[in-house]
């Protein structure tokens, strides 16, 4: 009789969950996660669902070795070393810091990045259309042109977008550039405020006062966890917040979200992992970027009433 055992180990802050089966010959899919967060968890679920759809069933035809570092970058080397010890067929690396370290450390195991906005700016790909060495993946790069079109439907008088960005995160630098490029095409301007330390966010938020019509919060690892603080300060200044993922809308922190479905981002990574498990070479698997159909918009009804805006018919309302 086969029995699946779940083991949870906490070693020096690295949290690992591994699923073992008596059949030790099952191929291992290792997943290196940065930490617990709604968008990362959604993409993880999407990856597992896509693998299952391709016949890779947890405990039957594949087993997982999953770890995270609780957003502590100092623990990434230890996590990667531990996951490599399980001799995985493929490692899915979620978030920029994890992917960057893995790319520099691992040469003989296929790597699939996930939840990374601009893999070229992050230095893990040479260009957007080709894999590089042993790395390919699924990006969460939002179509900011679509986002700004959505903004203009509910804030028709919008002129300026506010944006906080972490000076230590390459994803954030890429986001600022993409936002400025997209805004210029539709006649909008961007006020981008740098943040060196998370504790500086309340003070840095004050620089938006009287200068912006909305504040956009992307998927930045350092900035996104501070969303409750950002929302609180923005409400004091009567500035609506737009978020990249919809949980903040459901929680009443953001007026609206328009962004990539993280389940679809995870599924894209899962498609690539399934092909590798079936024998494909990384060099033959170009990275996958979100399409228009992968974007969703959600609006908070109470906050919409507060800001006296009309909710678009195609938006989900909470």
C-alpha positions in Angstrom: 0.0 0.0 0.0 1.4 3.4 -1.0 1.3 6.1 1.5 2.1 9.8 0.9 3.8 11.5 3.7 4.1 15.3 4.1 7.2 16.6 5.9 7.6 20.2 6.9 11.1 21.3 8.0 12.1 24.7 9.3 15.9 25.1 9.2 17.5 28.5 9.9 14.4 30.2 8.5 14.1 28.3 5.3 10.7 26.7 5.2 10.4 23.6 3.1 7.5 21.3 2.3 8.4 18.1 0.5 6.1 15.3 -0.7 7.5 11.8 -0.6 6.3 8.5 -2.0 7.7 5.0 -1.5 8.5 5.1 -5.2 11.7 7.2 -5.0 12.0 7.0 -8.8 9.3 9.6 -9.3 10.8 12.7 -11.0 11.2 15.7 -8.7 10.0 19.2 -9.5 11.7 21.6 -7.1 10.0 25.0 -6.5 12.1 27.8 -4.9 9.7 30.5 -3.7 10.6 33.9 -2.2 8.0 33.9 0.5 4.2 33.6 1.3 2.2 36.1 -0.7 -1.2 36.0 -2.5 0.2 36.5 -6.0 3.0 33.9 -5.5 0.6 31.4 -4.0 -1.8 31.9 -7.0 1.0 31.3 -9.5 2.2 28.2 -7.5 -1.3 26.8 -7.7 -1.4 27.5 -11.4 1.9 25.7 -12.0 0.7 22.6 -10.2 -2.7 22.6 -11.9 -1.0 22.9 -15.4 1.4 20.0 -14.5 -1.5 17.9 -13.4 -3.4 18.6 -16.6 -0.3 17.3 -18.4 -0.3 14.0 -16.5 2.1 14.9 -13.7 0.1 14.1 -10.6 1.5 14.8 -7.2 2.6 11.6 -5.5 1.7 9.4 -8.5 3.8 10.5 -11.4 5.8 13.4 -9.9 6.8 14.6 -6.5 7.4 18.2 -5.3 10.1 19.7 -3.2 8.9 23.2 -2.3 10.8 25.8 -0.2 10.7 29.5 0.6 12.8 31.9 2.5 10.2 34.2 4.0 11.4 37.1 1.9 14.9 36.9 3.5 17.4 37.1 0.6 20.2 36.0 2.9 18.6 32.5 3.0 18.4 32.0 -0.7 21.8 30.2 -1.1 20.8 27.7 1.6 17.4 27.1 0.0 18.8 26.4 -3.4 21.5 24.1 -2.0 18.8 22.1 -0.2 16.6 21.8 -3.3 19.5 20.7 -5.5 20.1 17.8 -3.1 16.8 16.2 -4.1 18.2 15.9 -7.7 15.2 17.6 -9.4 14.5 17.2 -13.1 13.6 20.9 -13.1 13.6 23.8 -10.7 11.0 26.6 -10.8 12.4 29.8 -9.4 9.9 32.4 -8.3 10.8 36.1 -8.1 13.8 38.0 -9.3 16.3 37.5 -6.4 15.7 33.7 -6.3 16.1 33.4 -10.1 19.2 35.6 -10.2 21.0 33.5 -7.6 19.9 30.2 -9.2 21.1 31.3 -12.6 24.5 32.1 -11.2 24.7 28.9 -9.2 23.1 26.1 -11.3 24.4 25.0 -14.7 23.2 21.4 -15.1 19.5 21.5 -14.1 16.8 23.2 -16.2 15.5 26.4 -14.6 12.1 28.0 -15.1 11.6 31.5 -13.8 8.1 32.6 -12.7 6.6 35.9 -11.4 9.4 38.1 -13.0 8.4 41.3 -14.8 11.4 41.8 -17.1 13.8 38.8 -17.2 16.1 40.8 -19.6 16.5 43.7 -17.2 17.0 41.1 -14.4 19.9 39.7 -16.3 18.6 36.1 -16.6 17.8 36.3 -20.3 19.6 37.9 -23.2 16.3 38.8 -25.0 12.6 38.3 -24.6 12.2 35.8 -27.4 14.8 33.1 -26.5 15.8 31.0 -23.5 19.3 31.5 -22.3 21.6 28.6 -21.3 19.5 26.5 -18.9 16.9 29.2 -18.2 13.4 30.0 -19.6 10.2 30.9 -17.9 6.9 32.6 -17.5 6.8 36.4 -17.0 4.2 38.4 -15.2 4.8 41.5 -17.4 1.6 43.5 -17.4 0.5 45.4 -20.5 0.6 48.9 -19.0 -1.0 50.3 -22.1 -4.1 48.3 -21.3 -3.8 49.3 -17.6 -3.8 53.0 -18.5 -6.7 52.6 -20.9 -8.6 51.0 -18.0 -7.6 53.9 -15.7 -8.9 56.4 -18.1 -12.3 54.7 -18.3 -12.9 55.3 -14.6 -10.8 58.4 -14.0 -11.4 60.3 -17.3 -9.6 63.4 -16.0 -6.4 61.6 -15.0 -3.2 63.3 -15.8 -0.5 61.9 -13.5 0.3 58.5 -12.1 2.2 58.0 -8.9 4.5 55.1 -8.4 6.8 53.9 -5.5 9.8 51.8 -6.5 12.5 50.0 -4.6 16.0 51.1 -5.4 17.2 47.5 -4.7 14.9 45.7 -7.1 15.7 45.4 -10.8 12.0 44.5 -11.5 11.1 47.9 -10.1 13.5 49.8 -12.3 12.0 48.0 -15.3 8.5 48.8 -14.1 9.2 52.6 -13.9 10.6 52.6 -17.4 7.7 50.7 -18.8 5.2 52.9 -17.0 6.8 56.1 -18.3 6.9 54.7 -21.8 3.2 53.6 -21.7 2.1 56.9 -20.1 3.8 59.0 -22.7 1.9 57.2 -25.5 -1.4 58.3 -24.0 -0.5 61.8 -22.8 0.0 61.0 -19.1 3.0 61.8 -16.8 4.5 59.7 -14.0 5.8 60.7 -10.6 8.2 57.9 -9.5 9.4 58.0 -5.9 12.4 55.9 -4.9 12.3 53.8 -1.6 15.5 52.6 -0.1 14.0 51.0 3.0 10.4 49.8 3.7 10.3 51.9 6.8 10.7 55.0 4.7 7.4 54.4 2.8 5.1 56.6 5.0 7.4 59.5 4.6 8.0 59.0 0.9 4.2 58.7 0.3 3.9 62.4 1.3 5.7 63.4 -1.9 2.6 62.4 -3.9 0.4 65.0 -2.1 -1.2 67.3 -4.7 0.9 65.9 -7.5 -0.8 62.7 -8.7 -4.3 61.5 -9.5 -3.7 57.9 -8.5 -1.0 55.6 -7.0 -0.1 52.4 -8.7 1.3 49.5 -6.8 2.9 46.8 -8.9 4.3 43.4 -7.9 7.5 44.6 -6.3 8.7 42.3 -3.6 9.7 45.2 -1.2 6.8 47.5 -2.0 3.8 45.2 -2.3 3.9 43.9 1.4 3.6 47.6 2.5 0.3 48.0 0.6 -1.8 48.5 3.9 0.5 51.5 4.8 0.4 52.8 1.2 -3.4 52.6 1.2 -3.7 54.3 4.6 -1.5 57.2 3.6 -3.2 57.5 0.2 -6.7 57.7 1.8 -5.6 60.5 4.0 -4.6 62.4 0.8 -7.8 61.3 -1.0 -5.8 59.6 -3.7 -7.1 56.3 -5.1 -4.8 53.3 -5.2 -4.6 50.8 -8.1 -3.0 47.5 -7.5 -1.6 44.8 -9.8 -3.5 42.0 -8.2 -7.1 41.8 -7.0 -6.8 40.6 -3.4 -6.1 44.2 -2.3 -9.4 45.2 -3.9 -11.2 42.5 -2.1 -9.6 43.6 1.1 -10.7 47.2 0.6 -7.1 48.6 0.2 -7.2 49.4 -3.4 -9.9 51.1 -5.5 -9.2 48.8 -8.5 -6.8 46.3 -9.9 -5.9 45.6 -13.4 -3.2 43.1 -14.0 -2.1 39.7 -15.0 -3.8 36.7 -13.6 -1.2 35.0 -11.5 -2.8 31.6 -12.0 -2.1 32.1 -15.7 1.5 33.1 -15.1 1.9 30.0 -13.0 0.3 27.9 -15.7 2.7 29.2 -18.3 5.6 28.1 -16.1 3.8 24.8 -15.7 3.6 24.3 -19.5 7.3 24.8 -19.8 8.0 22.4 -16.9 5.8 19.7 -18.4 7.6 19.9 -21.7 11.0 19.5 -19.9 9.7 16.5 -18.0 8.6 15.0 -21.3 12.1 15.4 -22.7 12.3 18.8 -24.3 15.5 20.9 -24.1 15.5 24.3 -22.5 17.1 25.8 -25.7 13.9 24.9 -27.6 11.5 26.5 -25.1 11.2 30.3 -25.5 9.9 32.3 -22.5 6.1 33.0 -22.3 4.7 36.5 -21.7 1.1 37.3 -20.8 -1.4 38.0 -23.5 -4.4 40.4 -23.4 -6.7 37.5 -22.3 -4.5 36.9 -19.2 -5.4 40.3 -17.8 -8.3 40.9 -15.4 -9.9 44.0 -13.8 -11.7 44.3 -10.4 -13.2 47.4 -8.8 -14.2 47.9 -5.1 -17.8 49.2 -5.1 -17.5 51.0 -1.7 -14.4 52.9 -2.7 -15.9 53.6 -6.1 -18.8 55.3 -4.4 -16.4 57.2 -2.2 -14.4 58.6 -5.2 -17.7 59.0 -7.2 -16.6 57.0 -10.1 -18.6 54.8 -12.6 -17.6 51.2 -12.7 -17.0 49.8 -16.2 -19.4 47.1 -17.3 -16.6 44.6 -18.0 -15.1 44.9 -14.5 -15.7 42.4 -11.6 -17.1 44.3 -8.6 -16.5 43.7 -4.9 
